[in-house]
Amino acid sequence: MAVGTQTTIFGASEHLKCKLLSGTFKDAALRWYMNLLKNSIENYADFHKKFIHQFSDSKHVK
């Protein structure tokens, strides 16, 4: 994911990586993010894994 690569270069914290990525969300992704339980994300890797799990099956190529 580009955000992970870019924030690693600048030494961003795990929290900042999650905030930067979530700032790009809209529609279904934003609703998913807003409905996450407080403290349900442990770190950026966990955030990334949960996001991919949530949305990987939702894309259909026509």
C-alpha positions in Angstrom: 0.0 0.0 0.0 1.4 3.4 -0.9 0.6 5.0 2.4 2.6 2.4 4.2 5.6 2.9 2.0 5.5 6.7 2.2 5.0 6.9 5.9 7.8 4.4 6.6 10.2 6.7 4.7 9.3 9.6 7.0 9.3 7.4 10.2 5.6 8.0 10.9 4.1 6.3 13.9 1.6 3.5 13.7 -1.2 5.8 14.8 -0.3 8.4 12.1 -0.2 5.7 9.4 -3.8 4.7 10.3 -5.0 8.3 10.4 -3.4 9.1 7.0 -5.0 6.1 5.4 -8.4 6.6 7.0 -8.3 10.3 5.8 -8.7 9.0 2.2 -11.8 6.9 2.9 -15.3 7.7 1.6 -18.5 5.9 1.1 -18.4 2.2 2.3 -14.8 2.5 3.6 -15.6 5.6 5.7 -18.7 3.9 7.1 -16.7 0.8 8.0 -14.0 3.0 9.7 -16.5 5.1 11.6 -18.2 1.9 13.0 -15.0 0.3 14.3 -15.1 -0.2 18.0 -12.8 2.0 20.0 -9.4 0.5 20.6 -10.2 -2.4 18.1 -7.1 -1.7 16.0 -3.8 -2.7 17.6 -1.4 -1.2 15.0 -1.0 -0.4 11.3 -0.6 -4.0 10.3 -3.8 -4.9 12.1 -5.6 -2.0 10.5 -4.4 -3.0 7.1 -5.4 -6.7 7.6 -8.9 -5.8 8.8 -9.4 -3.3 5.9 -8.3 -5.9 3.3 -10.4 -8.6 4.9 -13.5 -6.3 4.8 -13.1 -5.1 1.2 -11.2 -7.7 -0.7 -14.3 -9.7 -1.7 -16.4 -6.6 -2.5 -14.7 -5.8 -5.8 -16.1 -7.5 -8.9 -14.5 -7.1 -12.2 -17.0 -6.8 -15.1 
